[in-house]
Amino acid sequence: MERWNSTTTMTHRSRLHNRAALLKAGRWIAVEQPEAADPAAWTRQTCAAWIAAVDRMKIGDYVVRTSSFQERIGQPLQASSKAGLVRAARVFFRDIQDWEWLPRRFDPSRALALPRSINALLGPRPRVIDDGLWAKLLWSGLNLEASAIPRGKAGPIYPLELVRAITLTWLYAGQRSNEIARLRLGCIRWQHDGTPVAGDSTQVLARAAVCLLDVPAHKTGTAFTKPVDPLLGQAINAWEAVRPNQPKRAHKRTGEQVDFLFSLRARAISSGYTIIPMLCRKAGVPASDVRGSITSHRARSTIASQLYNAKEPMTLFELQAWLGHRSPESTQHYAKISPNTPTKAYKDAGYFARNVRTIEVLIDREAVASGAAAAGEPWQHYDLGHGYCTYTFFEQCPHRMACARCDFYTPKDSSKGQLLEAKDNLQRMLATVPLTDEERAAVDDGRTALNQLLERLADVPTPSGPTPRQLLPIVEVRRDADHGR
């Protein structure tokens, strides 16, 4: 393992994670299968036993120190932790087989593949900060004062301009903490219609200038440029104006000698330096929520999700470019669709309205109160526009969209219809009626669909018995070009 650790070209942090996982695998093999302690002795059966052990492993198993997570000992490992243990073994055996350190006895990509039961639990799960909580953090960052900055014996640990610049970078840039720590001096540029503009210019064009942030090389790609809020650019320019001259330092990823923006007393600000507790105290909010502690990376997910759910949202590919991802799959781990977005889309789709329609129904309260309704007197009158239908089970009648005018039908121009409309004790209500595919097409598509519906119902009996063909000849619906009907 130590030989692999000194040979692999992974980043330092990835090497540390894989080394810890391999040490755990070594402790497990020493207890369960000491005869397979040599990697050359591993077989497909050993790989299967390791995956089964990982699937049942709990927090605290096969580790040296447990002081940092005493309260969680004995709890099951999360799916992402299980995947990391399996992945570390797969990468280890893949590399040492490719480097010909041992004979190839199995295919690591198959023997150490992640089980479906674990893989099904993995996927995009952005831990977005609640909008109300995030708004309070934004307010506290924009109104940051010197009294809120942590102080030492000699005064504030860092100048107000430096802390304000770091704070607004965290709140607006959507960058990883190590990317913020590695920003370079002069990373802010101002442009108007592609023309460079000075940040402190008083010209009218400068007021509408776009603020651009140059992001250094990061874990998934090379350096790139992204637009940011002008407030961030102004805060960084204010810090650059008072920043003391600093010696250049080596960039860990590129090896270049650069001037780090957030540097003081000849030392770059550590990526572990966090302003979150200070902002939470000033905003009066807890440093954690139901999704866990508020971390630097959660701000990145929150900003990405808000840009993705804005009134004029960024597309997934635009957001991918803004975050600096190589693949849109990585972007999906940050951008979460808020419940409001699918809710609005569902309402706009009109699912309920597409399958049901409302029709006005008149209730004759006098017929109900007098008992005539119990004796068979009509008391419900469904308004068809040209007349009323008194059939009690109107929603089940196949002719409701193309009334054949059977015995239950009362035309509005008849004396009976006029007497009905003249009653004072009518109660107007709306009834929802589910529509079939043909009826829905008649509503949505018009004349052609209605003619097809009439032809299909020509020989279907009406509630009173006769079919429409027996009651009246089928007349095709035509549009009157002269009268617009």
Residue pairs with C-beta under 8 A, 6 or more apart in sequence:
1 19
1 22
1 23
1 26
1 92
3 101
4 22
4 92
4 95
4 96
5 15
5 18
5 19
7 95
7 99
8 15
8 18
8 95
10 18
11 219
12 252
17 84
17 88
18 88
18 91
18 92
21 84
21 85
21 87
21 88
21 89
22 88
22 89
22 92
24 61
24 62
24 63
24 85
25 50
25 85
25 88
25 89
26 37
27 62
28 50
28 53
28 62
29 36
29 37
29 46
29 50
30 37
31 62
32 49
32 53
33 46
33 49
35 41
36 42
36 43
36 46
39 92
39 93
39 96
39 102
40 102
40 103
40 105
42 93
42 105
42 106
43 105
43 106
44 105
44 106
44 111
47 89
47 106
47 108
47 111
47 112
48 111
50 86
50 89
50 112
51 86
51 112
51 115
54 77
54 82
54 85
54 86
55 82
55 115
55 117
55 118
57 76
57 77
57 82
57 85
58 73
58 74
58 75
58 76
58 77
59 69
59 72
59 73
59 74
59 75
59 76
59 77
60 66
60 69
60 72
60 73
60 74
66 73
77 85
79 118
79 121
79 122
80 122
82 118
83 114
83 118
83 119
83 122
86 112
86 114
86 118
87 114
89 108
89 112
90 108
90 109
90 112
90 113
93 106
93 108
93 112
94 108
94 109
96 102
97 104
97 108
124 332
124 333
124 334
124 336
125 333
126 301
126 304
126 305
126 333
126 334
126 335
126 336
127 291
127 292
127 298
127 301
128 291
128 298
128 301
128 302
128 305
128 336
129 137
129 289
129 291
129 294
129 298
129 299
129 301
129 302
130 289
131 306
133 285
133 289
133 294
134 302
134 306
136 283
136 284
136 285
137 171
137 279
137 280
137 283
137 285
137 294
138 171
139 283
140 148
140 279
140 280
140 282
140 283
141 164
141 167
141 168
141 170
141 171
141 279
142 168
142 231
143 282
144 160
144 163
144 164
144 167
144 282
145 160
146 156
146 160
148 278
148 281
148 282
149 156
149 157
149 158
149 160
149 163
149 278
150 156
150 157
150 278
151 157
158 264
158 269
159 239
159 242
159 264
161 235
161 238
161 239
161 241
161 242
161 243
162 239
162 243
162 262
162 264
162 269
163 275
163 278
164 235
164 238
164 239
165 235
165 236
165 238
165 239
165 261
165 262
166 180
166 262
166 269
166 273
166 275
167 235
167 275
167 279
168 231
168 232
168 235
168 236
169 175
169 180
169 183
169 232
169 235
169 236
170 180
170 275
170 296
170 299
171 299
172 228
172 229
172 231
172 232
172 303
173 180
173 213
173 226
173 228
173 232
174 299
174 300
174 303
174 304
174 322
174 323
175 215
175 300
176 218
176 219
176 296
176 297
176 300
177 271
177 272
177 274
177 296
177 297
178 218
178 271
179 215
179 216
179 218
180 262
180 271
180 296
181 260
181 262
181 268
181 269
181 270
181 271
181 273
182 216
182 251
182 252
182 253
182 260
182 268
182 271
183 213
183 214
183 215
183 216
183 260
183 261
183 262
184 214
184 216
184 258
184 259
184 260
184 261
185 240
185 243
185 258
185 259
185 260
185 261
186 214
186 240
186 259
187 213
187 214
187 215
187 236
187 261
188 199
188 211
188 212
188 213
188 214
188 232
188 233
188 236
188 237
188 240
189 196
189 211
189 212
189 214
189 225
190 196
190 197
190 198
190 199
190 201
190 206
190 209
190 210
190 211
190 212
190 233
191 197
191 209
191 210
191 212
192 205
192 206
192 208
192 209
192 210
195 205
197 203
197 205
197 206
197 209
198 206
199 206
199 233
199 234
199 237
200 237
201 209
209 230
210 227
211 227
211 228
211 229
211 230
211 232
211 233
212 225
212 226
212 227
212 228
213 225
213 226
213 227
213 228
213 232
213 233
214 223
214 224
214 225
215 223
215 224
215 225
215 226
215 324
216 223
216 251
216 253
216 254
217 223
217 251
217 253
217 254
218 253
218 324
220 324
220 325
220 326
220 330
221 324
221 325
221 326
224 321
224 324
226 321
226 322
226 324
227 322
236 261
239 261
240 261
243 261
243 263
243 264
244 264
246 259
246 260
246 263
246 264
246 266
247 266
248 257
248 258
248 259
249 257
249 258
249 260
249 263
249 268
250 256
250 257
250 258
251 257
251 258
260 268
260 269
262 268
262 269
263 269
274 296
276 287
276 294
276 295
276 296
277 287
280 286
280 287
280 294
287 293
287 294
288 294
291 298
300 323
300 334
301 334
301 335
301 336
304 319
304 322
304 323
304 331
304 334
304 335
305 334
305 335
305 336
305 337
305 338
307 313
307 314
307 319
307 322
307 335
308 314
308 316
308 319
308 335
308 336
308 337
309 337
309 338
309 340
309 341
314 322
316 328
316 331
316 332
316 335
317 328
319 331
319 334
319 335
320 327
320 328
320 330
320 331
323 330
323 331
323 334
325 331
354 440
355 434
355 435
355 440
356 432
356 433
356 434
356 435
357 432
357 433
357 435
357 443
358 430
358 431
358 432
358 433
359 382
359 383
359 384
359 430
359 431
359 433
360 382
360 383
360 428
360 429
360 430
360 431
361 380
361 381
361 382
361 383
361 428
361 429
361 430
361 431
362 380
362 381
362 383
362 388
362 420
362 426
362 427
362 428
362 429
363 379
363 380
363 381
363 426
363 427
363 428
363 429
364 373
364 378
364 379
364 380
364 381
364 420
364 423
364 425
364 426
365 425
365 426
365 427
366 372
366 423
366 425
367 373
367 377
367 378
367 379
368 379
372 379
373 379
378 390
378 408
380 390
380 392
380 394
381 388
381 389
381 390
381 410
381 420
382 388
382 389
382 390
382 391
382 394
382 400
382 431
384 403
384 409
386 403
386 411
386 412
387 403
387 405
387 409
387 410
387 411
387 412
387 417
388 409
388 410
388 412
388 417
388 420
389 397
389 400
389 403
389 408
389 409
389 410
390 408
390 409
390 410
391 397
391 408
391 463
393 463
394 400
394 431
394 433
395 431
395 433
395 434
397 462
397 463
398 457
398 460
399 406
399 457
399 460
399 462
399 468
400 433
400 439
401 435
401 439
401 442
401 443
401 450
401 453
402 442
402 450
402 453
402 454
402 457
402 468
403 409
404 457
404 462
404 466
404 467
404 468
404 471
404 472
405 411
405 471
405 472
406 462
406 463
406 464
406 465
406 466
406 471
407 463
407 464
408 462
408 463
408 464
410 416
410 417
410 420
411 417
412 418
412 421
420 426
435 443
438 449
438 452
438 453
438 456
439 453
441 449
441 452
441 453
442 449
442 450
442 453
447 477
447 478
447 479
450 477
451 476
451 477
454 468
454 474
454 476
454 477
455 474
457 468
458 467
458 468
458 469
458 474
459 467
459 468
459 469
460 467
460 468
461 467
462 468
462 471
468 474
479 485
